[in-house]
Amino acid sequence: MVPYREGQFFLTPLDRATYAVGLVARAPTRGGVLLGYFFGPRRHEAPVAKWLNGLHKGVTALACRFKDAPLYRGEWRLLGLHEAFQRADWPVPAFHRFDGSVTHVPGNDAVQDWRVEYGDDNLIVPVRERPAHGPDLKLEDDLVYDGSLLIAELGRRVKDMAPTADDAAWR
């Protein structure tokens, strides 16, 4: 049995002394790949429940698919559940994938980028893929982060985030 569920907050260690907050937005019953929303700024300890429950997708530092191994093994500390978690408030976003393939068209070789969409209950097999166009190229990269890659990316994104007035409650 897995130790986490949808709506579960957790701390992702960024280094020896700081953390970022994560939220399990999708936890399909099969596959070991979750959808998480991650928040800054860097912090030294867990924020209070009131601060956590005030989070929403609009303040996300990163939304991505990630492997559940660090949560399953207890390497990332589980916190409480979001008091009002609703799947609709934390949708599965579309992603951008650059696969390095080349489409050969006479007189024009084009590298292909894709817009990739997953369903709520399967984060491994896409439900839709189509060639990416303008705005699609700005979507999050479609990667399944392992723990160390996720920490590196998240650390880079929250590096310069300044604490907010609300953060004083957890210091």
C-alpha positions as CSV (number, residue, x, y, z in Angstrom):
1,M,0.0,0.0,0.0
2,V,1.3,3.4,-0.9
3,P,1.8,6.0,1.9
4,Y,0.4,9.0,-0.1
5,R,-2.8,9.9,-1.8
6,E,-4.2,12.7,-3.9
7,G,-4.3,16.0,-2.1
8,Q,-1.3,15.0,0.0
9,F,1.3,17.7,0.7
10,F,5.0,16.8,1.1
11,L,8.4,18.4,1.5
12,T,11.0,17.9,-1.3
13,P,14.5,18.4,0.0
14,L,16.5,20.8,-2.2
15,D,19.7,20.5,-0.2
16,R,20.7,19.6,3.4
17,A,18.8,22.4,4.9
18,T,16.0,23.6,2.6
19,Y,12.8,22.2,1.2
20,A,10.1,23.0,-1.3
21,V,6.5,22.0,-0.9
22,G,4.8,19.5,-3.2
23,L,1.2,18.4,-3.7
24,V,0.2,15.1,-5.1
25,A,-2.5,16.1,-7.7
26,R,-2.9,12.6,-9.3
27,A,-2.0,9.2,-7.9
28,P,-3.2,6.6,-10.4
29,T,-3.5,3.1,-9.0
30,R,-1.0,1.7,-11.5
31,G,2.3,2.9,-12.8
32,G,4.3,4.7,-10.0
33,V,4.1,8.0,-11.9
34,L,2.3,10.9,-10.2
35,L,1.3,14.4,-11.1
36,G,2.6,17.0,-8.7
37,Y,2.4,20.7,-8.2
38,F,5.4,22.2,-6.5
39,F,5.8,25.5,-4.7
40,G,8.5,27.8,-3.5
41,P,10.1,29.6,-1.8
42,R,12.9,27.5,-0.3
43,R,12.1,26.9,3.4
44,H,13.8,25.4,6.4
45,E,10.8,23.6,7.8
46,A,7.3,22.7,7.0
47,P,4.8,25.5,6.7
48,V,1.6,25.5,8.8
49,A,-1.6,23.9,7.5
50,K,-3.3,27.3,7.0
51,W,-0.5,28.3,4.5
52,L,-0.6,25.0,2.7
53,N,-4.4,25.1,2.3
54,G,-4.1,28.6,0.8
55,L,-2.0,27.3,-2.1
56,H,-3.6,27.1,-5.6
57,K,-2.3,26.3,-9.1
58,G,-1.7,29.9,-9.9
59,V,1.3,30.1,-7.6
60,T,3.0,26.9,-8.8
61,A,6.7,26.9,-9.5
62,L,6.5,23.6,-11.4
63,A,3.8,21.1,-12.4
64,C,5.1,17.8,-13.7
65,R,4.8,14.1,-13.8
66,F,7.3,12.4,-11.4
67,K,8.2,9.0,-10.1
68,D,6.8,8.1,-6.7
69,A,9.9,6.3,-5.4
70,P,11.1,9.1,-3.0
71,L,7.6,9.3,-1.4
72,Y,7.2,5.6,-1.3
73,R,10.6,5.1,0.4
74,G,9.9,8.0,2.9
75,E,12.7,10.2,1.5
76,W,10.3,13.1,1.0
77,R,8.4,13.9,4.2
78,L,4.6,13.6,4.0
79,L,2.6,16.4,5.4
80,G,-1.2,16.7,5.8
81,L,-3.9,16.6,3.3
82,H,-5.3,19.7,1.5
83,E,-8.5,20.3,3.4
84,A,-10.5,21.2,0.2
85,F,-8.7,19.2,-2.4
86,Q,-10.7,18.8,-5.6
87,R,-9.3,17.3,-8.8
88,A,-10.9,20.0,-10.9
89,D,-8.8,22.7,-9.1
90,W,-5.6,20.8,-9.9
91,P,-6.0,19.7,-13.6
92,V,-3.6,17.5,-15.5
93,P,-1.8,20.1,-17.8
94,A,-0.8,19.5,-21.4
95,F,2.9,19.1,-21.8
96,H,5.5,19.8,-24.5
97,R,7.8,17.0,-25.7
98,F,10.7,17.4,-28.0
99,D,11.7,13.9,-29.1
100,G,14.5,14.7,-31.5
101,S,12.8,13.0,-34.4
102,V,13.0,14.5,-37.8
103,T,10.1,14.7,-40.2
104,H,11.4,14.4,-43.8
105,V,9.4,16.5,-46.2
106,P,10.9,17.0,-49.7
107,G,13.0,20.1,-49.5
108,N,12.4,20.6,-45.7
109,D,13.6,18.5,-42.8
110,A,11.8,19.6,-39.6
111,V,12.5,18.5,-36.0
112,Q,9.2,17.6,-34.4
113,D,7.9,19.0,-31.1
114,W,4.7,17.5,-29.7
115,R,1.8,18.6,-27.5
116,V,1.1,15.7,-25.1
117,E,-2.0,15.2,-23.0
118,Y,-2.6,12.6,-20.3
119,G,-5.8,11.4,-18.7
120,D,-6.6,11.7,-15.0
121,D,-6.0,8.0,-14.3
122,N,-3.1,7.2,-16.5
123,L,0.0,9.3,-16.5
124,I,2.1,6.9,-18.6
125,V,0.2,6.5,-21.9
126,P,-0.9,9.8,-23.5
127,V,-4.5,10.1,-24.5
128,R,-3.6,12.7,-27.2
129,E,-0.4,13.7,-29.0
130,R,-0.2,16.2,-31.9
131,P,2.5,18.4,-33.4
132,A,3.2,21.4,-31.2
133,H,2.6,24.9,-32.4
134,G,3.5,28.3,-31.0
135,P,1.9,28.4,-27.6
136,D,2.5,24.6,-27.1
137,L,6.2,25.2,-27.1
138,K,5.9,27.2,-23.8
139,L,4.3,24.3,-22.0
140,E,6.3,22.4,-19.3
141,D,8.6,19.7,-20.7
142,D,7.0,16.2,-20.8
143,L,9.5,14.4,-18.6
144,V,9.1,11.9,-15.9
145,Y,11.4,13.3,-13.3
146,D,13.2,10.9,-10.9
147,G,14.0,12.4,-7.5
148,S,17.4,13.9,-8.3
149,L,16.4,15.5,-11.6
150,L,13.2,16.9,-10.0
151,I,15.2,18.4,-7.1
152,A,17.6,20.0,-9.5
153,E,14.9,21.6,-11.6
154,L,12.8,22.6,-8.7
155,G,15.8,24.1,-6.9
156,R,16.6,26.2,-10.0
157,R,13.1,27.5,-10.2
158,V,12.7,28.5,-6.6
159,K,16.3,29.7,-6.1
160,D,15.4,33.4,-6.3
161,M,11.9,33.3,-4.9
162,A,11.5,35.7,-2.0
163,P,9.5,34.6,1.1
164,T,6.1,36.2,1.3
165,A,4.5,37.8,4.4
166,D,2.6,34.5,4.9
167,D,5.8,32.6,5.1
168,A,6.6,34.3,8.5
169,A,4.2,31.9,10.1
170,W,6.5,28.9,9.5
171,R,9.8,30.5,10.3
